[in-house]
Amino acid sequence: MHTFKQPECNSCGSRVSTCLIELSTNQVEEIAQQKHSQLFTRNSYVFAEGQYPRGIYCIHKGHVKISKMGADGREHIISFAGTGNIVGYGTLLAAEKYNVSCVAVQDSSICLIPSEIFFRNVRENPAMALHVMHDISLELRATNQRIVELTHKPIRERVAEALLIIKEAFGLDADGMTLRSPLTREEIASIVGTAPESVIRTLSEFKSENLIATNGRTIQLVNMRALVHIANIRD
């Protein structure tokens, strides 16, 4: 983890795609003066389970995973966040320790907005407060849906859905098929909620069915429509 030149708030995706869009020019300028910007290399902790929050984290560039260690000692990836997203506000508002960890999955520039600045803006700006409530509601809905899927879906459906989650989080290369994913097979297994061996076996099945193609860690989604069908995703 290294300090570096702070990104410009006005040109940051987090400024226009999150609750920060509700801030006035003066409020944004204050945040620009008070924030702390850092470069987190891959596998660096932005915050760890059991720590007390110090503020909210704006992702200027890069991706992080939100994960939790299970009773079996395995990591369980709950979600991803990328450029333009904010993480950590739920626990900050609850005034509790983090019950999850946030870890960079690729080199990421991230800014910490101190809690006192965040709370003052929420108190003084009703539109921002409503925006935060809306975002937390969506996050809770997504988490509840993931719990249901992990409990009831078979491995084949969960692996297909994991590939689609990775596509949504990281995007595709110019060929429209290759995942821009920095994730290992172990991390994919942490999304699915199973052992890496089960994921590798299922990916081999998908490959033999011409649903995907692989080259080392690289995965191409050859038949997107079939993967969506197998994933059995419900709104």
N, C-alpha and C positions, 0 to 999 in steps of 0.2 A: 504494500500500500504506500503510495507516494503522493505528496502534495503536488499541485500543478496549477497553472493559470486558470482562474475561475471563468467558467463559461458565461456568456452574456444572457441575462434572464429574458430580455425581450425577444431574443431569437431562439429560445429554448422551446422544444415541443411541449414540455410540462406547463409552460405558461399558457398555452392556448387549448390544451386538450384535457385539462383537469380543473379542479376547483379554483386554481390560481387565476383562471380567466376572469373571475369576478372581482379581482383586485384593481384598484385605481393605479394610475401611473406612479403616484407618490408611494403607495404601498409596495409596488414592485421595486422601486428604487431602494426602499428601506431593506427589503429582503436581499437585494443584490449586495448591499453593504454588510449585512449581518450573516449571510450564509457561509458555509464551509464546504469547499469543493475538493474532491479527492479522486484519484485514479485507483480503482480496485482491480487487481489482476485476477485472472481465472482462479477460482477456488478460494478467493479472499472473502472473509465474512464482512458484510455490511453491518449486520447486527446478529447476535446469537441468542438462541433460546435461553431464558433465564436472566437476561440483561434488562435493565430499566431503560425505557426509551428516552432519547435526548431531543427528539424532534421528528420531522418527517423527511423522507429521502426522495429527491427528484432525480430521475434517471435522465441525464442529458444525452448519453449515448451508451449503448451496450445492452446487456440482458442479465437478469438475476433470476434465481429460483427461490421460491418460498417453500421450505421443507421442514419436516419434523421427524425426530428420531422415534421409532416405535419401540414397544416393549421388547421386541425381538432384536433390537440393536441395529436394525436396518433403517436407512433413510427413506422417507416417504415424501415425494415431491407433490405439493399441493397445487402450485400454480407457477406461472412465469410472469415477469414484468419486463418491459423493454423501454426503449427510447420514448420519452414523453409521458411515462407513467410515474405515479407517486406510490410509495410503499411505506407502511408503518403507522398510518394515522389511526387505524382502529385501536391498536393497543395503547397509543398515546392518549386517545380520548377516554379509554377505560381506566387509565392510571394504573396499569398493571405491568408486570414483567412480560416480556415477549414469550409466547408459548410456541413460537416457530422461529426458524433461522432464515436469514436472507443472505444468499451467497452468490457472488458473481460467477456466471458460467462462461463469460468471456471478458476481456479487458473492458471496463466500464467506467465512464466518468459520471460521478454521482454527487449531488449537492445536498447537504444537510441544512434544513431550515430549522433553527432552534425552536424549541417548544413554546417559549414565551412569545415569540413573534407570531407563530402559527395561532396560538390561542387568542391573542389580542385581535388578530384579523378576523377570526371566527366570531368573536363577541361583537365586533364593530360592524361586521358585514353580513346581514341576514342572508343575502343571496349566496354567499360563500358557504354559510352554515347549512343551508338547504342542499347545496351541491355536494357537500361532504356526506350528509345523510343519505342522499341518493346513491352515491358511490359505495358506501358501506352496505347498503341494502342489496345492491347488485353483487357485491363480493360475497355476502352471506348466502345469497341464492345460489351462486356458482359453487360455493363450498358444500352446501347441502346436496346439490346435484351430484357432485363428485363422490360424496359418501355413499349415496344410493347406488351409483354405478359400480363402485369398488365392491360393494356388498353383494350385488345381484348379477352382474354381468360375467359371463365366462371369459377365460383368458383371451380367446380369439377376438372377441368384440373389444376388449380393453386394449389390446395391442393395436388394433386398427384405429381406435379412438386416440391412442397416444400419438400415433403418427400424424393424425389430423391436428392434434393439439400442438405438436412441434411445428407443423406447417404454419398454423395460425400465429405462433409466437415468434418464429424466426424467418418465415418466408421461404421462397423458392429461388433458385438461380435463374438465369436468363432463359434456360431451356424449358422452364415451366414445370419441371418434374423433380429436380434434385433439391433435397432439403438443405437449407443453410444451417444445419444444426451442428453445434460444437459438442453435443452430448455423446457420452459413451453408452454402451449397451447396458451397463450397470445403472446409469441415470435413467435410461428409458424404462428399465425394470422398476425403478423407484416411482415412476409415473403410474405404471400399470399396477403396482402393488404386489409383485411376485418376484421370484428368483430370476437372476439373469439367464440361467439355463432355459427357463420356460420361454423367455422373450426370444432368445436366439433360436430356439426350436420353432416357435411360431413364425418368426421372420423367414426362416428357411421354408416353411410351408407356403407362405405368401409368395416367396420367390419362385417356387416350383409351380405355382398357379399363375405366374406372370402378372401378379398384382404389384410387385415391386422388383427393383433390381438393386444389387448391392456391389460395392467395390471397396473393401476394407470397411471403414466406418461410414462411408457415404451411402445414402439411401435415396433411390429414385422412386417416386410414386408413379408407377406405370399406368395403373387403372384406378384413377381417383374415384370414379363413380362406384366401383365395386367395393372399395375401402369404406366409403361413406355408408353403403348398404350394410356391410359387415359390422361396422361400428354401432349401428342401431341407435343413432343419436336422436333423442326426442327433445322437443322444445319445452 
